[in-house]
Each structure stands twice: as structure tokens, then as C-alpha cells.
Amino acid sequence: MGGATRTRAVFDGEQLIHALDEERTARGLTWTRLAVELWEQTAVLNARLGGDALCPGALYRTSLRGTMSCQYALPLLRWLGRPPEDFLVGERAETGDARLPEAGPDRQLRWDLAELHAAVDARRRDRGLTWAVLGAELDCTPNRLTNLRTARLADMGLVMQITQWLGEPAARYIHATDW
């Protein structure tokens, strides 16, 4: 069960980007074509919402940084067909089935950060922890944790640190949405 003091696995964004780049190369895709394929995963939703395509330059810059928001990581993971737990390094919590939810071209995957906040807050209360103590345990500021209640974006490393602490698969907090 999550919550015991131990060294937890951390999300390795560079490893995700490496896997993305390997698959991109194996399929003979340029970064521009990869951006198109990522966009096409949600073609019906994109047509309805009228948004802009992914920027190949931003995708490439992410490949150089290796860090990303939790929402940005989802189309990459979806394209690879792999859960975020595949990119954890270190001692992983056993979370059970980690497969991402299915989503057709009319849906995209989104983290429900308010739901994640509610779960971490409930566990924090059960354990009698303050936000400051929990922040120290997760190596982040208390504000990064409390801000999840209303956030639309968060760092992928943070949300994976939290799901590992909870001992739950990330997929529990990821849903196929039409927004």
C-alpha cells in the first residue's frame, strides 16, 4: 500500500521521449508527420472543437527537455499504446492493471486532477498528515499538492509521484473526454 516512507519510482520523461522517438523512427516518420498522427488520434473531436494541430517544433523541443505536463504526455502515451507506469524508474508500487482507457477519434484522454486531489487529500487525512508533511514526503511544496484541486495542468512527474504514493494506477485518474 502507498504511503510508507521509501524511495518511490519517478517518472522518466526522457525515457518516454526515447520510446516515442524509437517508434517514430521505426515507422519512418518525421517529427512533423508524428505531430499529424498524434492530432489524428482525436480527429473527430478536433474537428468539432476547432483547435489547432500539435506543433512539431513544440513536440521536438519536448523531446530535448524530457519533461512535460501530464495532459501533454497523454497523446504520446496513447500513440505508443503504453501506460505511464512503463516509464517509471526505481521501486514501483504495485498498482494492478495500468492500461490507459480506450478512446476513439471523438475522445481524448485527460487527467482528472480534481479527482486525484480528492484521493490524495482523503489518504492524507486518513494518515493524519498536514499538507506540509505530505509535501516533504513527496519532495514538493504543499501548494503544488493543494493546487491540484483546481488545476487543469500539472507536471507529469508530480502526478505519477502521487499515484505511486497512493498505490493506484494512473489510469484511475485518466478518462476519455469530449473536451
Phi, psi and omega in degrees: 000141181293162174109339178288147178290118178195170175280120181264158175295150176239150179286130181253092180299326178296322178295319176299313180296322177299315178297320178298314181294320177299315180292320177301313180294317180299327179272359179069034183259142168281170175297324179296315180293324176298317178301321178295314180297321177297319178296320183291343177301331183236038187304316182294315178296317180299319179297321180290319183277338179068031180279180179266153177292160175297142179275119179302325178296318178294321177298315179295318178297323175298322179297330179280325181282317183079358177245156183194166175284161180295324180289324181293325182292332187298315178295330178293313179296318179299315180298322178284339184070036183228146178279160179298333180299336177296344185246026174269141177239130180112193183287109183271144172284143176283118186243357182081209185296117184255003183303140177290153177296152175286145177211128177277185181292351178261008182222152170234159179275136180221140170286138171262090185290330176295321177294319177297318178300314181300320180292316181291324178294317179298315179294321178299315179295317178302324182271357179069033182261146170277165176298325180295316179294317179296319177302316178297320180295325181264004178059048176210171179282152175302324181298324178299327180282312183291331179292342179299335183303324183241001184286150171255338179231150173206161179292135181301321179300319180294311184295326178287326175300319181291314181297326176293318178298322178287339184073032183235152177290145177304324184303337178299333184250012179244129183228151173281122185235167176249032177225000000 
